Amino acid sequence: MGGRRWRKYASWSWLPRLPFAAGSTGRVMYLAPVDLLHSGKVRDIYADGDDLILVASDRVSVYDVILPTPIPDKGRILTQLSLWWFEQLADLLPNHVISATEVPAEFAGRAIRCRRLRMVPIECVARGYLTGGGLTEYQAVGSVSGVSLPTGLGEASRLPEPIFTPSTKAPVGQHDEPIPFSAVVEAVGADTAERLRQVTLDVYARGASLAAERGIIIADTKIELGWAPDGDLVLADEVLTPDSSRFWPADSWQPGRPAYSFDKQFLRDWAAGTGWDKRAPGPEVPDEMVERVRARYVEIYERLTGKPW
């Protein structure tokens, strides 16, 4: 990294959390690239020449609102699990990773050097089970994102087959909204829309199969896709993490009742139970809840990868 321009970058603790700053609640200082291009709910994107540095912070969001309390190690877990999944999916489609090691030392373990892409303006979601927003929509209209489903389904019901349920990409603090496949066609064209649907379902199918071998159900997942300059469709951002997916233990799954989750659904349920109106600012997360969320992220990492955290 010698020769590149760096400066002291002052940040509040809800910005990227570095290993030495984890657990700090005050103002922190660290070296960061000059060009911060975008700060999202969890990730911050920096420019480094022709490349991007994607940094996963310990921030956590529920209902599209960033909570004021970070989850220690969360960014590192998301990054390392995504890297593992990128390897498992490499034969399905290319990904944006250039290197996980050629990053600033301050971001080690939580950053990826990646290619610049033209991102698809759609959230690509696959569902194999009915829960969360999909269940709410089904109960209201009998379908999810325009996909008609059989009657009589309930919480955690397995769908006859996985479905593609796209949504809008909302700015930070706003809510993604489900859209029908016809809206995807209108946005990107029929051929590209079909390609997005197939790739999303292929990624879900591969992930679900590998997870099943480890006793895990992937109820649903959201992926990010973009186009490389050569026109290739590329898997980007994060993939099959507890921030982007719902993971359930297969041995305790029962249709009709909420499943134990290895993801942030546990935190969503807690936040909703506080009486919070789902608008910013979100509630402070108690220390005990922080540790329980962290433990679930660690457990799903270890169960999927077979590696100790």
Buried (B, 14 or more C-beta within 10 A) or exposed (E): EEEEEEEEBEBEBBBBBBBEBBEEEEEBEBBBBEEBEEBBBBBBBBBBEEBBBBBBBBBBBBBBBBBBBBBBBBBBBBBBBBBBBBEBBEEEBBBBBBEBEEBBEBBBBBBBBBBBBEBBEBBBBBBBBBBBBBBEBBEEEEBBBBBEBEEEBEBBBBBEEBBBBBBBBEEEEEEBEBBBBEBBBEBBEEEBBBBBBEBBBBBBBBBBEBBEEEEBBBBBBBBBBBBBEEEEBBBBBBBBBBBBBBBBBEEEBEEEEEBEBBBBBBBBEBBEEEEBEEEEEBBEBEEEBBEBBBEBBBBBBBBBBEEEB
